[in-house]
């Protein structure tokens, strides 16, 4: 009879935020207050400066949290983010405000992936996807809080590119480098890269050079979904981002290489962090789009997990339950440094 894993002490779970609860409580308090300020600015209720104040606070606290989570120097990067945000707001320059907005979206997207923990089963994997998208959702409000002047497609591509590069650099350390991938991990990462490239290229080529009939048919589907369901899910988040994050958290409970799969989770968190940047889309529609993408993506993630378990010889329900119970790969808690 195997022993149940011991509970992680509170001090270890708090990690870099300190042996006391004060830094972690301060961080949460600032995030909650900033989120409340951004919501008031969107309603709108209260003074006009609430939006920019909330955006600068979220950019600072998220940078602090990301640095703390990844073993970086939070006392260096958090004040740097604060200074950049204040300069952008004080200058009222469109270029600086747009740079602050896209930087905030990238930080929120990467933090949404890094704040997840290993998931032994599909239910916990779904929970981690929700956590990641909630973090990115707060980042979305902060992104528009800077009131950037954007060209929609370019803004989204730059945000996704920055987030993917940042996540890849961090995952290279967390996943034991390229040599730690192994043949199986290399195949998975290769498939993810191909899906990412094909999704982006196909969308761009279709927008620019697609045949009129095909474009009209796809637009009809999008229009039907928006009229009858209230929104249409983002393809890159639905097909790649959410399944990769769910499957990556599943793998991390068993193998360190799962971090490489989680890196593609920014394909879900980055579109979420820029979801409110399109002035032609309402907040309700943007929210429903993220929710629909999450639901469909989790179905695809569940299929990936079942396929993975079948390929590893865990076909029956009893075998899957035993495999899930044995998935206890140690990893620091949600608010402990990973490095």
N, C-alpha and C positions, 0 to 999 in steps of 0.2 A: 504494500500500500504506500503510495507516494505521499510525501509530506506537502502540505499546502505552502505556497510561497509566503514568506514573512512580509508583513506590511513595511513599507518604506517609511522611515522616520520623517516627521514634519520638516526638520531642518534640512534633510537631503532633498525633499521635494521642493522646498523654497529655493534652495540652491543659491545662485549668484545674487539674487535679490537680498540676500543677507541671512544670518542666523536668526534674526528677529523677524517679526511679521511686518514691521513698519514700512520698509521699502516696497514690499508687495502690496500692502494696503494703500500706500500712497499712489502707486502705479494704477491700481484698479480705480481709485477715487478720481484720479485725473482723467482716465478714459471715460468713466461714466459721466462726469461733469462735461467733458468735451462733447460726448455724444448727445447729451441733453441740449447743449448749446446749439449744435448743428441741427437737431430736430426742430428747435424753436425757430431757427433761421429759415428752415424750409417751410414752416407752417404758413406765414411767418408771424412770430410773436416776439416782442422784446426789441431791444436796440439793434441797429444794423450791424454792429461790430461783432455780434455773437457768432456769425458764420466764420469770419476770418480767425477769431480767437479760438474757436473749436477746431478749425483746420490746423492751425499752428500747433495746438496742444496735442492733437492726434498724431501729427507728423513727428513731434518730439517724443511722445511716449511710445509710439510704435518703433521708432528707431532705438530707443532705450531698450524696449523689450526684445527686439531682434538681436541687438548686440549682446544682451544678457543671455539669451537663449543659446546663441552660437559661440559663447566664450569670448566675445569681443570686449573692447573697452567702452562700456556704456557711458562712463564719465567723460569720454572724449566725443563720442558720436552724438549723444543726445544734445549737449550744448551746441554742437555744430549744426544739427538739424534745426534747433531753436533759432540760432542766429540766421541761418539761410531763410527760414520762414518769415522772420521779422523783417529782414531786409527786403524780401519780395513784396510783403504787404505794405511796408512803408514807402517803397519806391513807386507802387501802383503801376509798374511796368508790365505790359502783357507778356513779354518774353520771360521775365523772371517769375511771374505768377504761374505761367504755363509749365515752366520747369519745376517749380515747387509742387504743382499738382501731379505731374507725371511721376516725379520722384516719390511722392506720397503713395500713389497707387502701386508703384513697384514694391515699396517697403511693405505695404499692407498685404500684397499678394504673396510675398516671400514669407512674411510672418505667419500668414494663414496656413502655410504648409509646415513651417518649422514648429508651430505650436501643437501639432498633432502628436499623438502617442501611438505605440503599436496596438493593433486590434487583433484579438484572437479569433473573433467571429464576425459575421457580416453585420450584426446589429451594432457592435462597437465600431466597425469600419464606417457604417453610416453615421454614427455619432461624430466621428472625427471629421467627416466631410462637412457636416453641419457646422461644427466648430470653426473649421477653416473658412467657410463661406461667410459666417457671421463676422469674423475678423475682417475679411475683405469687404463686407458690407459697410462696416464702420469706416473703412478706408475710402469707400465710394463717396460717402457723405463729406469726408474731409477733402477729397479731390475736388468736388464742385464748390466746396467752401472757399477755395482760393479764387473762384470765378475766373478760370482760365479762358483765354481766347484760343480755340482749337479748330483744327481740321479733323473731323471725327476719325476717319480711318487711320490717318497718320498718328494721331494721339494714342489710339488703341494698340497699333503695331509697336510703337516705341515703348509703351508701358509693358506690353507682353515681352518684348525683347529684353528690356532691362531686368524684368522679373525672372525670366528664364536663365539669363546669364548669372544673375546673383544666386539663384537657387542651385545652379550647376556647380558654381565655385564652392558653395557650402557643402553640397552633397558629395563632391569629390573628396572632401575630408571625412565626412560622416560615413561614406560608403566604402572606405578603405581604398580609395583611388581606383584607377582603371584596372589594375591587376587583380583587384578583389571581386570584379564582376563575375568571372567565370563564364563558361560557354552559354549557360542558360540565361544568366543576367545580361550578357552581351546581346543575345537574340531579342530579349524583351526590350532593352533600351533601343536597339536598332528599329524594332517595330514601332515603338513610340515616336522616335524621330521621324520615321517615314510618314506616319499618320499626321504628325504635326505639320510637316512640310507640305503634304498633299492637301490638308485642310486649308492652309493659308494660301497656297498657290491656286488651288481650284477656285476658292472664293474670289480671289483677285482677278484671275483670268476670266471667270464667269461674269464678273462685274464689268470688266473692260471689253472682252472680246466674245462673250457667249452669244449663241444664236438667239434671235428674238423669240422664237417659239419656246425654247428651253427656259430662258429667263422668265418669260411670261408665265409659264407653268409653275415654276418655283415661286414666283411672286404671288400667284393665286393661292398656293398652299399657305404661304406666310400670311396673306390677307385673311384667308378663312380661319386660320388659327387665332389671329389677333381679334377678329370679329366675334368668334364663337367661344374662344377660351380666354381671351383677354391678353394674350401674349404668345410669342413664339420663342422656344428655347434657343440659346446660342449653340450652333453646331459644334464648335471647337470645345466648349465646356461639356456638352452632353456626350460627345463621342470619345473624347480623349481625357479631358481634365478630371471630371468626377470619377470615371472608372479607374484612372491611373492613381488617384489619391486613395480610393477605397482599396484597390489591390495592393498598392504600395504599403499602406498601413498593415494590411494582412501579412505581407511578406516580412515586414520589419519585426513582427512578433516571432519570426522563425529564422530569418537571415538578415544580416546587416545590409546586404545588397538591395533590400527593399527601399532604401533611401533613393536609389537611382530611379526607381519607378515613381516615387513621390515627387521627384523634381518636375515631372510632367503635370503634376497637380496644379501648377501655376496656370495651366491652360484653362482651369476653372476659376481660380481665385483672381487672376488678372482681369478677365472680362467682367467679373463681379465688381472689382474695384473701380472699373471705368464705366459701369453700367449706367450711371446717372449723368455721364458727360454728354450724352446726346440730348439736346434740347427738344428734339421732336418726339421723344419717348417720355411718357409720364412716369412718376415714381411707382405707381401701382403696376404699370405694365413691366417696368424694369424688374420689380420684385417678383412678379409672376414668372417672368422669363427665367430668372435664376432658380426659382422653385421647380419649375417644370424640367429644367436641365438637370437639377439635382435628382429628381425622382427617376427620370429615364436613365441618367448616368449610373445611378445605384443599381438599377436592374442589369445594366451591362457589366458593372463591377461584380455583381453577384454571380453572373455567368462566368466571368474570368476566374473568380475564386473557386467555383465548382469545377471548372476545367483544370485548374491547377491542382486541386485535391485529387481529381480523378487520375491525372498523369503521375502523381506521386503515390498511387496505390491506395488511396482512401476513398473508395467508391461507395461503400455502404454507410448507412447512418451511424452505426456503432463505430466504424472506423473513423468517421469524421469527428464524432464526439470525442473519441480518444485522442485524435490528433490535435484538436482544439485545446483540450485539457493540458497537453504537453507543450503547447506553444507559450513558453514563458521566457523568451529571450530577454535578458535584463536591459533596461534602457532608463535613463534619468526621467523623473516625472515631468509633467507638463511645464512647470515653472522652474525647473532645474536646468543648469547649462548642459548642453549636449557635448561640449568639448572642454 
